[in-house]
């Protein structure tokens, strides 16, 4: 893993095989600014280029909220995303500069879904707008009981544009997604669990412990197999054909069968001990 810069609005911490990404604007309820999206995108680029031994990443908000959404100061800065797009982009992705800026901003969250490691959102307090869209970009979500959330962008005359329309629909279905977005509905963690948004709802004081235990369980699995399974599941999520999914399974399995980790799994089973996987 490369040496990471010191960020102003987020923190990255590494403890063994598990990372922790902290939204670090507690005085503003971790609301998103252009600088915050820029740093999120930069961190993602660095981790995807060289994840090292990172196997699971917990995303959490400092203080009493995961994220209250967009900081309204962004509206005073124009389209916002164009400032992110200007950095490191050799060629615009789209002819419309506003669209290009939004596409660049989306990358601040998309890498969490595409990462070769598993991402877990540990959500408490509030997850509105961009905050909920960040949680939706993660593989799994653990929520503190009483957490409030919703995609409220319509109150600003805009729509959820950081993956919210896509990822929420895949989790809850088109009808419920439309109702939540069109009515600016606020739901709680119990609703989120019932709708399929949250995998676990726990008391607030247990939130990070449960997220950490989940991360440790995943980190103890063979990383090549986890990575292959994540890719294959992505084919199903993205609407690929069954044959596309079967091909992804076959390619992932071939990687596993060539790995030292598979040999370790079989040896550990025979020797009746816990396996030690090295991702090779």
PAZAPA-4460 file (N, C-alpha, C; in steps of 0.05 Angstrom, whole numbers, plus 32768, in hexadecimal, padded with zeros to 4 digits):
% residues 280
    n_x    n_y    n_z   ca_x   ca_y   ca_z    c_x    c_y    c_z   seq   type   mol
   8011   7FE8   8000   8000   8000   8000   8012   8019   8000     1      X     A
   800B   802D   7FEF   801B   8045   7FEE   8019   8056   8007     2      X     A
   802C   8068   800B   8029   807B   8020   8013   808F   8019     3      X     A
   8000   8093   802B   7FE9   80A3   8025   7FED   80BF   8030     4      X     A
   7FE2   80D3   8022   7FE5   80EF   802C   7FD3   80F4   8044     5      X     A
   7FD9   8109   8052   7FC7   8112   8068   7FB0   8122   805B     6      X     A
   7F98   8118   8060   7F80   8125   8055   7F75   8138   8069     7      X     A
   7F65   814B   8060   7F59   815F   8071   7F3D   8158   807A     8      X     A
   7F2E   8149   806A   7F12   8143   806F   7F0C   8126   8075     9      X     A
   7F1F   8115   8070   7F1B   80F8   8075   7F35   80EE   8082    10      X     A
   7F32   80D6   808F   7F4A   80C8   809A   7F4A   80AB   8090    11      X     A
   7F61   80A1   808B   7F64   8084   8085   7F76   8078   809A    12      X     A
   7F6C   8062   80A6   7F7B   8054   80BB   7F7D   8037   80B3    13      X     A
   7F94   802B   80B7   7F98   800E   80B0   7FA0   7FFF   80C9    14      X     A
   7F92   7FEA   80CF   7F98   7FD8   80E6   7F99   7FBC   80DB    15      X     A
   7FB1   7FB2   80D5   7FB3   7F97   80CA   7FA7   7F96   80AE    16      X     A
   7F93   7F85   80AB   7F87   7F80   8091   7F6E   7F92   808D    17      X     A
   7F68   7FA2   80A1   7F4F   7FB1   80A1   7F55   7FCF   80A1    18      X     A
   7F48   7FDD   808F   7F4B   7FFA   808D   7F32   8008   8098    19      X     A
   7F35   8021   809E   7F1F   8031   80A9   7F20   804C   809B    20      X     A
   7F0B   8053   808D   7F09   806D   8080   7EF5   807D   8090    21      X     A
   7EFF   8094   809B   7EEF   80A4   80AD   7EE8   80BF   809F    22      X     A
   7ECE   80C5   809D   7EC6   80DF   8094   7ECB   80F2   80AC    23      X     A
   7EDB   8107   80A8   7EE6   8115   80BF   7EDE   8133   80BF    24      X     A
   7EC4   8138   80BD   7EBA   8154   80C0   7EA3   8153   80D5    25      X     A
   7EA9   8149   80ED   7E93   8145   8100   7E83   815E   8107    26      X     A
   7E91   8175   8107   7E83   818E   810D   7E6F   8196   80F8    27      X     A
   7E71   818A   80E0   7E5E   818F   80CA   7E4E   8176   80C4    28      X     A
   7E4D   8163   80D7   7E3F   814A   80D4   7E4A   813B   80BB    29      X     A
   7E63   813E   80B5   7E71   8131   809F   7E63   8136   8084    30      X     A
   7E59   814E   8081   7E4D   8155   8067   7E63   8158   8052    31      X     A
   7E5B   8152   803A   7E6F   8150   8024   7E74   816B   8017    32      X     A
   7E8E   8171   8014   7E97   8189   8005   7EA6   817F   7FEC    33      X     A
   7EAD   8191   7FDB   7EBD   818A   7FC3   7ED7   817E   7FCC    34      X     A
   7EE4   818A   7FE0   7EFD   8180   7FEA   7EFB   8164   7FF5    35      X     A
   7EE4   815E   8002   7EE0   8143   800D   7EDD   812E   7FF7    36      X     A
   7ECE   8135   7FE2   7ECB   8123   7FCB   7EE6   811F   7FBE    37      X     A
   7EF5   8134   7FBB   7F10   8132   7FAE   7F22   811F   7FBE    38      X     A
   7F21   8122   7FD9   7F33   8111   7FE9   7F29   80F4   7FE9    39      X     A
   7F0E   80F0   7FE8   7F04   80D5   7FE6   7F0D   80C8   7FCC    40      X     A
   7F0B   80D7   7FB7   7F13   80CC   7F9D   7F31   80C6   7F9D    41      X     A
   7F41   80D8   7FA8   7F5E   80D3   7FA8   7F65   80BB   7FB8    42      X     A
   7F59   80B7   7FD0   7F5E   80A0   7FE0   7F57   8086   7FD0    43      X     A
   7F40   8087   7FC3   7F38   8070   7FB3   7F4C   8069   7F9E    44      X     A
   7F55   807C   7F90   7F69   8078   7F7B   7F82   806B   7F86    45      X     A
   7F8B   8074   7F9D   7FA3   8069   7FAA   7F9F   804D   7FB3    46      X     A
   7F89   8047   7FC0   7F84   802D   7FCA   7F7F   8018   7FB4    47      X     A
   7F71   8020   7F9F   7F6D   800E   7F89   7F87   8008   7F7A    48      X     A
   7F98   801C   7F78   7FB2   8018   7F6A   7FC4   8005   7F7A    49      X     A
   7FC2   8006   7F94   7FD3   7FF4   7FA5   7FC5   7FF0   7FC0    50      X     A
   7FB3   7FDC   7FC1   7FA5   7FD7   7FDA   7FB5   7FC9   7FEF    51      X     A
   7FCD   7FBF   7FE7   7FDD   7FB1   7FFB   7FCF   7F98   8005    52      X     A
   7FCE   7F95   801F   7FC1   7F7E   802B   7FA5   7F85   8036    53      X     A
   7F9B   7F9C   802E   7F81   7FA5   8037   7F6B   7F91   802D    54      X     A
   7F5B   7F87   8040   7F47   7F74   8039   7F2A   7F7D   803F    55      X     A
   7F28   7F90   8051   7F0E   7F9B   8058   7F11   7FB8   8061    56      X     A
   7EFE   7FC9   8059   7EFF   7FE5   805F   7EE5   7FED   806C    57      X     A
   7EE7   7FF9   8084   7ECF   8003   8092   7ECD   8021   808D    58      X     A
   7EB6   802A   8084   7EB2   8047   8080   7E9F   8051   8096    59      X     A
   7EA8   8066   80A4   7E99   8070   80BB   7E9B   808E   80BC    60      X     A
   7E88   809B   80C9   7E89   80B7   80CD   7E93   80BE   80E9    61      X     A
   7EA4   80D2   80EC   7EAD   80DB   8106   7E96   80EA   8114    62      X     A
   7E93   80E4   812D   7E7E   80F2   813C   7E63   80E4   813B    63      X     A
   7E4E   80F4   813C   7E33   80E9   8140   7E24   80E4   8126    64      X     A
   7E30   80E9   810F   7E23   80E4   80F5   7E35   80D8   80E1    65      X     A
   7E2B   80C6   80D1   7E3A   80BB   80BA   7E3F   80D2   80A7    66      X     A
   7E29   80DD   809C   7E2B   80F5   808B   7E10   8101   8087    67      X     A
   7E0D   811B   808B   7DF4   8128   8087   7DEE   812F   8069    68      X     A
   7E01   8128   8058   7DFE   812D   803B   7E10   8143   8031    69      X     A
   7E06   8152   801E   7E17   8167   8011   7E18   817F   8022    70      X     A
   7E30   818B   8024   7E33   81A5   8031   7E29   81BA   801D    71      X     A
   7E17   81CB   8026   7E0A   81DD   8013   7E1D   81F2   8008    72      X     A
   7E35   81F4   8013   7E49   8205   8007   7E51   81FD   7FEB    73      X     A
   7E4C   81E3   7FE5   7E53   81D9   7FCA   7E43   81E8   7FB5    74      X     A
   7E2A   81EF   7FBC   7E19   81FD   7FA8   7E24   8218   7FA0    75      X     A
   7E34   8224   7FB2   7E40   823E   7FAC   7E59   823B   7F9A    76      X     A
   7E62   8222   7F96   7E7B   821E   7F88   7E76   8214   7F6B    77      X     A
   7E5E   8219   7F61   7E58   8210   7F46   7E51   81F3   7F45    78      X     A
   7E58   81E6   7F2F   7E51   81C9   7F2B   7E61   81B7   7F3D    79      X     A
   7E77   81C1   7F49   7E85   81B2   7F5D   7E97   819C   7F51    80      X     A
   7E8B   8189   7F44   7E9A   8172   7F3A   7EAF   817A   7F25    81      X     A
   7EAB   8190   7F17   7EBE   8197   7F02   7ED9   819D   7F0F    82      X     A
   7EDA   81A6   7F28   7EF3   81AB   7F35   7F02   8191   7F3B    83      X     A
   7EF3   817B   7F3F   7EFF   8161   7F43   7F08   8156   7F28    84      X     A
   7EF7   815A   7F14   7EFD   814F   7EFA   7F16   815B   7EEE    85      X     A
   7F1C   8174   7EF5   7F34   8181   7EEA   7F4E   8175   7EF3    86      X     A
   7F4D   8165   7F09   7F66   815A   7F14   7F6B   813E   7F09    87      X     A
   7F80   813B   7EFB   7F89   8121   7EF2   7F79   8116   7EDB    88      X     A
   7F68   8125   7ECE   7F58   811B   7EB8   7F65   8123   7E9D    89      X     A
   7F6E   810F   7E8E   7F7B   8115   7E75   7F66   811D   7E60    90      X     A
   7F4E   8110   7E61   7F39   8115   7E4E   7F1F   8114   7E5C    91      X     A
   7F0D   8128   7E58   7EF3   8127   7E64   7EE3   810E   7E5C    92      X     A
   7ED4   8104   7E6F   7EC4   80EC   7E69   7EAB   80F3   7E59    93      X     A
   7EA3   810C   7E59   7E8B   8115   7E4B   7E8E   8131   7E40    94      X     A
   7E80   8137   7E2B   7E83   8151   7E1E   7E77   8167   7E30    95      X     A
   7E63   8161   7E3F   7E56   8175   7E51   7E68   8178   7E6A    96      X     A
   7E73   818F   7E6F   7E84   8192   7E87   7E76   818D   7EA1    97      X     A
   7E5C   8193   7EA3   7E4E   818D   7EBC   7E4C   816F   7EC0    98      X     A
   7E44   8161   7EAB   7E43   8144   7EAD   7E5E   8138   7EB4    99      X     A
   7E73   8143   7EA7   7E8E   8139   7EAC   7E96   813D   7ECA   100      X     A
   7E8E   8154   7ED5   7E94   815A   7EF1   7E85   8146   7F03   101      X     A
   7E6C   8141   7EFD   7E5D   812E   7F0E   7E69   8112   7F0C   102      X     A
   7E70   8109   7EF4   7E7D   80EF   7EF1   7E96   80ED   7F02   103      X     A
   7EA6   8103   7F02   7EBE   8103   7F12   7EB8   8100   7F30   104      X     A
   7EA3   810E   7F39   7E9C   810D   7F55   7E92   80F2   7F5D   105      X     A
   7E84   80E4   7F4B   7E7A   80C9   7F50   7E90   80B6   7F57   106      X     A
   7EA8   80BB   7F4C   7EBF   80A9   7F52   7EC7   80AA   7F6F   107      X     A
   7EBF   80BE   7F7E   7EC5   80C0   7F9A   7EB8   80A9   7FAA   108      X     A
   7EA2   809D   7F9F   7E94   8087   7FAC   7E97   806D   7F9D   109      X     A
   7E99   806E   7F82   7E97   8056   7F72   7EAE   8042   7F78   110      X     A
   7EC5   804C   7F80   7EDB   803A   7F85   7ED6   8027   7F9C   111      X     A
   7EC4   802F   7FAE   7EBE   801E   7FC5   7EAF   8004   7FBB   112      X     A
   7E9F   8007   7FA6   7E91   7FF1   7F9B   7EA4   7FDF   7F8A   113      X     A
   7EB7   7FEC   7F7D   7EC9   7FDE   7F6B   7EE2   7FD3   7F78   114      X     A
   7EE7   7FDA   7F91   7F00   7FD2   7F9E   7F03   7FB4   7FA0   115      X     A
   7F1C   7FAA   7FA0   7F21   7F8D   7FA2   7F1D   7F83   7FBF   116      X     A
   7F19   7F96   7FD2   7F14   7F8F   7FED   7EF6   7F95   7FF3   117      X     A
   7EED   7F8C   800A   7ED1   7F90   8012   7ECE   7FAA   8021   118      X     A
   7EB9   7FB9   801B   7EB4   7FD3   8028   7E9B   7FD1   8039   119      X     A
   7E9C   7FDC   8051   7E86   7FDA   8064   7E80   7FF6   806F   120      X     A
   7E68   7FFF   806C   7E60   8019   8077   7E55   8014   8093   121      X     A
   7E60   8022   80A7   7E56   8022   80C2   7E48   803C   80C7   122      X     A
   7E2E   803C   80C8   7E1D   8054   80C5   7E0F   805A   80DF   123      X     A
   7E12   8072   80E9   7E03   807B   8101   7DF9   8097   80FD   124      X     A
   7DE4   809F   810C   7DDB   80BA   810C   7DCB   80C1   80F4   125      X     A
   7DD8   80CC   80E0   7DCB   80D5   80C7   7DDB   80CB   80AF   126      X     A
   7DCC   80C4   809A   7DD8   80BD   8080   7DC5   80C8   806B   127      X     A
   7DC7   80E1   8066   7DB5   80EE   8052   7DC4   80F5   8039   128      X     A
   7DB6   80F4   8022   7DC1   80FC   8009   7DDB   80EE   8002   129      X     A
   7DF0   80FD   7FFF   7E0A   80F2   7FF8   7E14   80DE   800D   130      X     A
   7E0C   80E2   8026   7E13   80CF   803B   7E08   80B4   8036   131      X     A
   7DEE   80B3   8030   7DE2   8099   802A   7DED   808D   8010   132      X     A
   7DF2   809E   7FFC   7DFE   8094   7FE3   7E19   8088   7FE8   133      X     A
   7E29   8093   7FFA   7E42   8087   8002   7E3E   806B   800E   134      X     A
   7E2C   8069   8020   7E26   804F   802D   7E1D   803B   8019   135      X     A
   7E0D   8043   8005   7E03   8031   7FF1   7E1A   8027   7FDF   136      X     A
   7E2F   8037   7FDC   7E46   802E   7FCB   7E56   8019   7FD8   137      X     A
   7E53   8015   7FF2   7E62   8000   8001   7E55   7FE5   7FFC   138      X     A
   7E65   7FD0   8001   7E5A   7FB5   7FFD   7E46   7FAD   8012   139      X     A
   7E4A   7FB6   802B   7E39   7FAF   8041   7E34   7FC7   8053   140      X     A
   7E1E   7FC7   8061   7E16   7FDD   8072   7E0E   7FD3   808E   141      X     A
   7E1B   7FDD   80A2   7E13   7FD9   80BE   7E09   7FF3   80C9   142      X     A
   7DF2   7FF4   80D5   7DE6   800D   80DE   7DDF   800D   80FB   143      X     A
   7DE3   8023   8108   7DDA   8026   8124   7DBC   802B   8124   144      X     A
   7DAF   801D   8137   7D92   8021   813A   7D8C   803F   813F   145      X     A
   7D78   8049   8132   7D71   8065   8134   7D7C   8077   811F   146      X     A
   7D8E   806C   810F   7D9A   807C   80F9   7D84   8084   80E5   147      X     A
   7D85   809D   80DD   7D72   80A8   80C9   7D80   80AC   80AE   148      X     A
   7D72   80A6   8099   7D7F   80A8   807E   7D6A   80AE   8069   149      X     A
   7D74   80B7   8052   7D63   80BC   803B   7D72   80CA   8025   150      X     A
   7D67   80C9   800D   7D72   80D8   7FF7   7D60   80F0   7FF3   151      X     A
   7D6A   8107   7FFD   7D5A   811F   7FFF   7D60   8134   7FEA   152      X     A
   7D6F   812C   7FD5   7D7A   8140   7FC2   7D64   8151   7FB5   153      X     A
   7D4C   8147   7FB1   7D38   8156   7FA3   7D32   8171   7FB1   154      X     A
   7D37   8172   7FCB   7D32   818B   7FD9   7D45   81A2   7FD0   155      X     A
   7D5A   819A   7FC2   7D6D   81AE   7FB7   7D69   81B1   7F99   156      X     A
   7D54   81A4   7F8E   7D4F   81A6   7F72   7D62   8194   7F61   157      X     A
   7D6E   8180   7F6E   7D80   816E   7F60   7D78   8151   7F66   158      X     A
   7D85   813E   7F58   7D7F   8122   7F5D   7D98   8115   7F69   159      X     A
   7D95   80FD   7F75   7DAC   80EF   7F80   7DBE   80E6   7F68   160      X     A
   7DD6   80F0   7F67   7DE7   80EC   7F4F   7E02   80DF   7F56   161      X     A
   7E04   80D4   7F6E   7E1D   80C6   7F75   7E18   80A8   7F77   162      X     A
   7E06   809E   7F67   7E00   8081   7F67   7DE7   807A   7F76   163      X     A
   7DDA   808E   7F82   7DC2   8088   7F93   7DAB   807B   7F83   164      X     A
   7DA5   8086   7F6C   7D8F   807B   7F5C   7D94   805E   7F54   165      X     A
   7DAD   8058   7F4F   7DB5   803E   7F45   7DB7   8029   7F5C   166      X     A
   7DC6   8030   7F70   7DCB   801C   7F85   7DB3   8018   7F97   167      X     A
   7DA4   802D   7F9D   7D8C   802A   7FAD   7D78   8018   7F9F   168      X     A
   7D74   801C   7F85   7D61   800C   7F75   7D69   7FEF   7F75   169      X     A
   7D83   7FE9   7F73   7D8B   7FCD   7F73   7D86   7FC0   7F8E   170      X     A
   7D86   7FCF   7FA3   7D82   7FC4   7FBE   7D64   7FC1   7FC5   171      X     A
   7D54   7FD5   7FBF   7D39   7FD5   7FC8   7D24   7FD2   7FB2   172      X     A
   7D2C   7FD3   7F99   7D19   7FD1   7F83   7D11   7FEC   7F79   173      X     A
   7D07   7FEE   7F60   7D01   8008   7F55   7CEB   8017   7F62   174      X     A
   7CD6   8009   7F6A   7CBF   8017   7F76   7CC6   8025   7F90   175      X     A
   7CD3   8017   7FA2   7CDA   8023   7FBB   7CF0   8039   7FB8   176      X     A
   7D03   8034   7FA5   7D17   8049   7FA0   7D0A   8062   7F96   177      X     A
   7CF7   805F   7F83   7CE9   8077   7F79   7CDA   8086   7F8F   178      X     A
   7CCC   8077   7FA0   7CBD   8084   7FB6   7CD0   8092   7FC8   179      X     A
   7CE6   8085   7FD0   7CF9   8092   7FE3   7D05   80AC   7FD7   180      X     A
   7D0C   80AB   7FBD   7D18   80C2   7FB1   7D04   80D8   7FAA   181      X     A
   7CED   80D0   7F9F   7CD9   80E4   7F96   7CCC   80F2   7FAE   182      X     A
   7CCA   80E5   7FC5   7CBD   80F1   7FDC   7CD1   80FB   7FF1   183      X     A
   7CEB   80F8   7FEC   7D00   80FF   7FFF   7CFB   80F2   801A   184      X     A
   7CF4   80D8   8019   7CED   80C9   8031   7D06   80C6   8043   185      X     A
   7D01   80C9   805D   7D15   80C3   8071   7D0D   80A9   807F   186      X     A
   7D20   8096   807F   7D1B   807C   808B   7D2F   8078   80A2   187      X     A
   7D29   8065   80B3   7D3C   805F   80C9   7D4A   8044   80C3   188      X     A
   7D5C   803D   80D5   7D6D   8025   80D1   7D5C   800C   80CF   189      X     A
   7D47   800A   80DF   7D36   7FF2   80DE   7D28   7FF0   80C3   190      X     A
   7D1F   8007   80B8   7D14   8007   809D   7D2A   7FFD   8089   191      X     A
   7D42   8008   808C   7D58   8001   807A   7D5D   7FE3   807A   192      X     A
   7D5C   7FD7   8092   7D60   7FBA   8093   7D49   7FAB   8086   193      X     A
   7D31   7FB4   808A   7D1A   7FA7   807E   7D1A   7FAA   8060   194      X     A
   7D23   7FC1   8056   7D24   7FC6   8039   7D3C   7FB8   802B   195      X     A
   7D4F   7FAE   803B   7D67   7FA2   802F   7D7E   7FB5   802B   196      X     A
   7D7D   7FCC   8037   7D93   7FDF   8035   7DA9   7FD9   8049   197      X     A
   7DA1   7FD1   8061   7DB4   7FCB   8077   7DB5   7FAD   807C   198      X     A
   7DCE   7FA3   807E   7DD1   7F86   8085   7DCE   7F82   80A3   199      X     A
   7DD6   7F96   80B3   7DD4   7F93   80D0   7DCB   7FAD   80DC   200      X     A
   7DBA   7FAC   80F0   7DB2   7FC3   8100   7DB8   7FBC   811D   201      X     A
   7DC8   7FCD   812A   7DD2   7FC7   8145   7DD0   7FDF   8157   202      X     A
   7DD1   7FDC   8171   7DD3   7FF3   8183   7DEA   8005   817C   203      X     A
   7DE7   801F   8180   7DFC   8032   8178   7E17   802B   8184   204      X     A
   7E17   8023   819D   7E31   801E   81AB   7E3F   8005   81A0   205      X     A
   7E31   7FF4   8190   7E3C   7FDC   8185   7E44   7FDF   8168   206      X     A
   7E3E   7FF6   815C   7E41   7FFA   813F   7E5D   7FF3   8135   207      X     A
   7E71   8000   8140   7E8C   7FFB   8135   7E97   7FDF   813C   208      X     A
   7E8F   7FD5   8153   7E97   7FBA   815A   7E8C   7FA5   8147   209      X     A
   7E72   7FA8   8140   7E66   7F95   812D   7E72   7F98   8111   210      X     A
   7E77   7FB1   8109   7E84   7FB6   80EF   7EA0   7FAA   80EE   211      X     A
   7EAE   7FAD   8104   7EC9   7FA3   8106   7EC9   7F84   8105   212      X     A
   7EB7   7F78   8114   7EB5   7F5B   8114   7EAF   7F50   80F8   213      X     A
   7E9C   7F5E   80EA   7E96   7F56   80CF   7EAE   7F58   80BD   214      X     A
   7EBD   7F6E   80C0   7ED5   7F72   80B0   7EEA   7F5D   80B6   215      X     A
   7EED   7F56   80CF   7F01   7F42   80D6   7EF9   7F26   80CB   216      X     A
   7EDF   7F20   80CC   7ED6   7F07   80C0   7EDC   7F05   80A2   217      X     A
   7ED7   7F1B   8094   7EDD   7F1C   8078   7EFB   7F1C   8072   218      X     A
   7F0A   7F2A   8082   7F27   7F2C   807E   7F34   7F11   8082   219      X     A
   7F27   7EFF   8091   7F33   7EE4   8097   7F2E   7ED1   8080   220      X     A
   7F1E   7ED9   806C   7F18   7EC7   8056   7F2D   7ECA   8040   221      X     A
   7F2F   7EB7   802D   7F43   7EB9   8018   7F3D   7ED1   8006   222      X     A
   7F4F   7EE5   8005   7F48   7EFD   7FF6   7F44   7EFA   7FD9   223      X     A
   7F52   7EE7   7FCC   7F4D   7EE3   7FAF   7F31   7ED9   7FAA   224      X     A
   7F27   7EC7   7FBC   7F0C   7EBD   7FB9   7EF7   7ED3   7FBF   225      X     A
   7EFC   7EE3   7FD3   7EEA   7EF9   7FD9   7EE9   7F0D   7FC2   226      X     A
   7F00   7F13   7FB7   7F01   7F26   7FA1   7EF2   7F1B   7F88   227      X     A
   7EF6   7F02   7F83   7EE8   7EF5   7F6C   7ECA   7EF4   7F70   228      X     A
   7EC2   7EEE   7F89   7EA5   7EED   7F8E   7E99   7F09   7F8C   229      X     A
   7EA7   7F1D   7F95   7E9D   7F39   7F93   7E99   7F40   7F76   230      X     A
   7EAD   7F39   7F65   7EAA   7F3F   7F48   7E93   7F31   7F3B   231      X     A
   7E8F   7F17   7F43   7E79   7F08   7F37   7E5E   7F13   7F40   232      X     A
   7E5C   7F1A   7F59   7E43   7F26   7F63   7E3D   7F40   7F55   233      X     A
   7E52   7F4F   7F4F   7E4F   7F69   7F40   7E42   7F64   7F25   234      X     A
   7E48   7F4E   7F18   7E3C   7F48   7EFE   7E1E   7F45   7F01   235      X     A
   7E16   7F37   7F17   7DF9   7F33   7F1C   7DEC   7F4E   7F22   236      X     A
   7DF9   7F5E   7F33   7DEE   7F78   7F3A   7DEA   7F8A   7F22   237      X     A
   7DFD   7F89   7F10   7DFD   7F9B   7EF9   7DEB   7F91   7EE2   238      X     A
   7DDD   7F7A   7EE6   7DCA   7F71   7ED3   7DD6   7F60   7EBD   239      X     A
   7DEE   7F55   7EC1   7DF9   7F43   7EAD   7DE9   7F2A   7EAB   240      X     A
   7DED   7F1C   7E95   7DDF   7F03   7E91   7DEA   7EED   7EA4   241      X     A
   7DDB   7ED8   7EA6   7DE5   7EC2   7EB7   7DFF   7EB7   7EAC   242      X     A
   7E02   7EB6   7E92   7E1B   7EAD   7E86   7E32   7EC0   7E8C   243      X     A
   7E2C   7EDA   7E8C   7E41   7EED   7E94   7E4A   7EE7   7EB1   244      X     A
   7E36   7EE2   7EC2   7E3D   7EDC   7EDE   7E4C   7EC2   7EE1   245      X     A
   7E44   7EAE   7ED1   7E52   7E94   7ED2   7E6F   7E97   7EC9   246      X     A
   7E73   7EA8   7EB5   7E8F   7EAD   7EAC   7E9F   7EBA   7EC2   247      X     A
   7E93   7ECE   7ECF   7EA1   7EDB   7EE5   7EA8   7EC7   7EFB   248      X     A
   7E95   7EB5   7F01   7E9B   7EA0   7F15   7EB2   7E8F   7F0D   249      X     A
   7EB2   7E87   7EF3   7EC7   7E75   7EE9   7EE2   7E82   7EEA   250      X     A
   7EE3   7E9C   7EE2   7EFC   7EAA   7EE2   7F06   7EAE   7EFE   251      X     A
   7EF4   7EB5   7F10   7EFC   7EB8   7F2C   7F05   7E9E   7F39   252      X     A
   7EF7   7E88   7F32   7EFF   7E6E   7F3C   7F1A   7E65   7F32   253      X     A
   7F20   7E6B   7F19   7F3A   7E64   7F0D   7F50   7E72   7F1D   254      X     A
   7F4C   7E8C   7F24   7F5F   7E9A   7F34   7F63   7E8C   7F4F   255      X     A
   7F4D   7E84   7F5B   7F4F   7E76   7F75   7F5F   7E5C   7F73   256      X     A
   7F59   7E4C   7F5E   7F65   7E32   7F5B   7F83   7E34   7F55   257      X     A
   7F8C   7E4B   7F4C   7FA9   7E4E   7F47   7FB7   7E5A   7F60   258      X     A
   7FA8   7E60   7F74   7FB3   7E6F   7F8B   7FBF   7E5D   7FA0   259      X     A
   7FD2   7E69   7FAF   7FDD   7E5C   7FC7   7FC7   7E5A   7FDD   260      X     A
   7FB5   7E6E   7FDC   7FA0   7E6E   7FF1   7F8E   7E56   7FF0   261      X     A
   7F89   7E4C   7FD8   7F78   7E33   7FD6   7F87   7E1C   7FE2   262      X     A
   7FA1   7E1A   7FDD   7FB1   7E05   7FE9   7FB1   7E07   8007   263      X     A
   7FB4   7E20   8011   7FB3   7E25   802D   7F99   7E1D   803A   264      X     A
   7F83   7E23   802C   7F68   7E1C   8036   7F65   7DFD   8039   265      X     A
   7F6E   7DEF   8025   7F6C   7DD1   8026   7F7F   7DC6   803B   266      X     A
   7F97   7DD0   803D   7FAA   7DC6   8051   7FA0   7DCC   806D   267      X     A
   7F96   7DE4   8071   7F8C   7DEB   808C   7F74   7DDA   8094   268      X     A
   7F63   7DD3   8080   7F4C   7DC2   8085   7F56   7DA6   808E   269      X     A
   7F69   7D9B   8080   7F74   7D81   8086   7F81   7D81   80A1   270      X     A
   7F90   7D96   80A7   7F9F   7D98   80C0   7F8D   7DA2   80D7   271      X     A
   7F75   7DA8   80D1   7F61   7DB1   80E6   7F6C   7DCA   80F5   272      X     A
   7F74   7DDE   80E5   7F7D   7DF8   80F1   7F71   7E0E   80E1   273      X     A
   7F73   7E26   80EB   7F69   7E3E   80DD   7F7D   7E45   80C6   274      X     A
   7F72   7E4A   80AE   7F84   7E51   8098   7F8F   7E6D   809B   275      X     A
   7FA6   7E71   808F   7FB2   7E8C   808E   7FB5   7E93   8070   276      X     A
   7FA4   7EA5   8067   7FA4   7EAD   804B   7FB6   7EC5   8046   277      X     A
   7FC4   7EC4   8030   7FD7   7EDA   8029   7FD0   7EE8   800F   278      X     A
   7FBA   7EE0   8003   7FB2   7EED   7FEA   7FC3   7EE7   7FD3   279      X     A
   7FD0   7ECF   7FD3   7FE1   7EC8   7FBD   7FD8   7EAC   7FB2   280      X     A
***
